[in-house]
Structure formats: C-alpha cells, structure tokens
Amino acid sequence: MATVGRNIAAPLLFLNLVMYFIVLGFASWCINRYINGQTAHPSMGGNGATGFFLTFAILAAVAGIVSKFAGVRHIRSWRTDSLAEAGSSSLLALALTALAFGFACKHINIGGWRGWRLRILEAIIIILTFTQLLYVLLIHAGLFSSRYGPGYQDADYGIRVPGDEPKAGPAMVGSRI
C-alpha cells in the first residue's frame, strides 16, 4: 500500500543523482581552473565567494551521490530499517547542498564577471536544493501516514510487553551455527 511515496521518490532520486553528477563535473572543472589561477578563462571568471562556493558544491555533490546509493537501497526494500540509512545520509546531503546554496546566492549577489560554467553551477545548485528537500520529505512521508511510506509506528521495534522476554530453558542452552 505504501507505493505513493515510493513512486514519486524513485524518479526524483534518479533526477537528483544526475544533477549531483553534473554539479561534481562542473565544480571540479571550475575549482581546477581556480586553483591554477586561470580565472581569466572566458568560461570561468569569479569573485570573492568563488572558492567557498566551489568547495561546498563539490562536498555537496559527493555527499549527494553517496546518499543516492543508500536511497536506491531504501527504495528497493522500502522498509523502516533502510529508512534510517537513507534518511540520515540524504539529510546530510541536504545540509551541504543548503550551504552551497547560500554561497551560490552570495556569489550571485556580489556579482562581477562569472563565466557560463559558474552560472550553470549556481542555477543547478539552487534547483538541487529544492529537489533534495522534496526528496527528503518524500522518504520521510511515512511519519504522517503509512500510505506514503514505511511507518514509524511499527509494533515490533523497541516495544516490549512484560512477560514477552525469552524464556531460558533446555531448548535455549546452546546456539546453533
């Protein structure tokens, strides 16, 4: 029954994965030019926020790509135990993407000459922040209803009734391997 969140999160996961790879490619190229001091390149440019923006864009891209691998595992199984891994890694990727978003806004606000690669990178980071936020909300939608995802109120996790403890006896003397 929990296919509503899963059917929407799966294409969004793939879209975010592709966008994170694009960010990684553009940010890697730009930071290579920036480190080499080639900011006069026609498609580079930059200002005072460029170094910080590129650093956090690469960090966000790497964390986002890794979180999507955990997300694929969660979407395949769609269980509460896989949600912990996918949810925590995607939340970390969202935090780093939000930092890169802030530096992208500062980068745009300072102005100056910015090449087409930097402008594309700014735009993709801004779009990616909102799609990653939507993805995080979708995989956590089970908090509100089990129709949207794996529910957090599973009866067999962490709740023990008195008298529910395993009994020690002759059948539980040794362990079987």
C-alpha positions as CSV (number, residue, x, y, z in Angstrom):
1,M,0.0,0.0,0.0
2,A,2.9,2.3,0.6
3,T,3.6,3.0,-3.1
4,V,2.6,6.7,-3.3
5,G,5.8,8.0,-1.7
6,R,7.9,5.3,-3.4
7,N,6.6,6.0,-6.9
8,I,7.3,9.7,-6.6
9,A,10.7,9.4,-4.7
10,A,12.2,7.0,-7.3
11,P,12.2,9.3,-10.3
12,L,13.3,12.2,-8.0
13,L,16.2,10.1,-6.7
14,F,17.4,9.5,-10.3
15,L,17.0,13.2,-11.2
16,N,19.0,14.3,-8.2
17,L,21.7,11.7,-8.9
18,V,22.1,13.0,-12.4
19,M,22.2,16.6,-11.2
20,Y,24.7,15.8,-8.5
21,F,27.0,14.2,-11.1
22,I,26.6,17.4,-13.2
23,V,27.5,19.5,-10.2
24,L,30.5,17.4,-9.5
25,G,31.8,17.7,-13.1
26,F,31.3,21.5,-13.4
27,A,32.6,22.2,-9.9
28,S,35.7,20.0,-10.4
29,W,36.5,21.8,-13.7
30,C,36.0,25.2,-12.1
31,I,38.0,24.5,-9.0
32,N,40.8,23.2,-11.1
33,R,40.9,26.4,-13.0
34,Y,40.6,28.4,-9.8
35,I,43.5,26.6,-8.1
36,N,45.7,27.1,-11.2
37,G,44.9,30.8,-11.2
38,Q,43.2,30.7,-14.5
39,T,40.3,32.9,-13.6
40,A,40.7,35.0,-16.8
41,H,39.4,32.0,-18.8
42,P,36.3,33.1,-20.7
43,S,34.1,30.5,-19.1
44,M,35.4,30.9,-15.5
45,G,35.6,34.4,-14.0
46,G,34.6,34.6,-10.4
47,N,34.7,36.9,-7.3
48,G,35.5,36.6,-3.6
49,A,32.9,33.9,-2.9
50,T,34.0,31.6,-5.7
51,G,36.4,29.5,-3.7
52,F,34.0,28.8,-0.9
53,F,31.1,28.2,-3.4
54,L,33.1,25.6,-5.3
55,T,34.4,23.9,-2.2
56,F,30.9,23.4,-0.8
57,A,29.5,22.5,-4.2
58,I,32.0,19.6,-4.5
59,L,31.3,18.5,-0.9
60,A,27.5,18.6,-1.6
61,A,27.9,16.7,-4.8
62,V,30.0,13.9,-3.3
63,A,27.6,13.6,-0.3
64,G,24.6,13.7,-2.6
65,I,25.9,10.9,-4.8
66,V,26.7,8.7,-1.8
67,S,23.3,9.3,-0.3
68,K,21.6,8.3,-3.5
69,F,23.2,4.9,-3.3
70,A,21.6,4.5,0.2
71,G,18.4,5.8,-1.3
72,V,18.3,3.2,-4.0
73,R,18.7,0.5,-1.4
74,H,15.8,2.0,0.6
75,I,13.5,2.4,-2.4
76,R,14.1,-1.2,-3.4
77,S,13.3,-2.5,0.1
78,W,11.0,0.3,1.3
79,R,11.3,-0.7,5.0
80,T,11.7,1.3,8.2
81,D,15.2,-0.1,8.9
82,S,16.5,1.0,5.5
83,L,14.9,4.4,6.0
84,A,17.4,5.2,8.8
85,E,20.4,4.9,6.4
86,A,18.7,6.7,3.5
87,G,17.2,9.4,5.7
88,S,20.3,10.3,7.6
89,S,22.6,10.4,4.5
90,S,20.1,12.4,2.5
91,L,19.6,14.9,5.3
92,L,23.4,15.4,5.4
93,A,23.5,15.9,1.7
94,L,20.6,18.4,2.0
95,A,22.6,20.3,4.7
96,L,25.7,20.5,2.5
97,T,23.6,21.5,-0.5
98,A,21.9,24.2,1.5
99,L,25.4,25.5,2.4
100,A,26.4,25.5,-1.3
101,F,23.0,27.2,-2.0
102,G,23.9,30.0,0.5
103,F,27.3,30.5,-1.2
104,A,25.6,30.5,-4.6
105,C,23.3,33.3,-3.5
106,K,26.3,35.2,-2.1
107,H,28.2,34.6,-5.4
108,I,25.3,36.0,-7.4
109,N,24.8,38.9,-5.0
110,I,28.5,40.0,-5.2
111,G,28.3,40.0,-9.0
112,G,31.2,40.7,-11.3
113,W,32.1,38.6,-14.3
114,R,31.1,35.0,-13.9
115,G,31.5,32.6,-16.8
116,W,28.8,30.4,-18.1
117,R,30.0,27.3,-16.2
118,L,29.8,29.2,-12.9
119,R,26.3,30.5,-13.8
120,I,25.1,27.0,-14.7
121,L,26.6,25.6,-11.5
122,E,24.8,28.3,-9.5
123,A,21.5,27.5,-11.2
124,I,21.8,23.7,-10.7
125,I,22.7,24.1,-7.0
126,I,19.7,26.3,-6.5
127,I,17.4,23.8,-8.2
128,L,19.0,20.9,-6.5
129,T,18.5,22.4,-3.0
130,F,14.7,22.3,-3.5
131,T,14.6,18.9,-5.2
132,Q,16.7,17.4,-2.5
133,L,14.4,19.0,0.1
134,L,11.4,17.4,-1.6
135,Y,13.2,14.0,-1.8
136,V,13.9,14.2,2.0
137,L,10.3,15.0,2.7
138,L,9.1,12.2,0.5
139,I,11.1,9.5,2.1
140,H,10.0,10.7,5.5
141,A,6.4,10.9,4.5
142,G,5.6,7.7,6.4
143,L,5.7,9.8,9.5
144,F,2.3,11.2,8.6
145,S,0.7,8.1,7.1
146,S,1.7,4.6,6.3
147,R,0.1,5.1,2.9
148,Y,3.0,7.3,1.8
149,G,5.9,5.3,3.2
150,P,7.2,2.9,5.8
151,G,5.5,3.9,9.0
152,Y,7.4,4.8,12.1
153,Q,4.9,3.1,14.4
154,D,5.9,-0.5,13.7
155,A,4.8,-2.6,16.7
156,D,7.8,-4.9,16.7
157,Y,10.5,-2.2,17.1
158,G,11.6,-1.4,20.6
159,I,8.3,-2.1,22.4
160,R,8.3,-5.0,24.9
161,V,5.4,-6.1,26.9
162,P,6.1,-7.6,30.3
163,G,6.3,-11.3,30.0
164,D,7.5,-11.1,26.5
165,E,11.1,-11.8,27.4
166,P,12.6,-15.1,26.0
167,K,12.5,-17.9,28.5
168,A,15.7,-19.7,29.4
169,G,15.3,-23.5,29.3
170,P,16.7,-26.7,27.9
171,A,15.8,-25.6,24.4
172,M,18.0,-22.5,24.6
173,V,21.1,-23.9,26.2
174,G,23.5,-23.6,23.2
175,S,23.4,-21.7,20.0
176,R,23.1,-23.2,16.6
177,I,25.5,-22.3,13.9
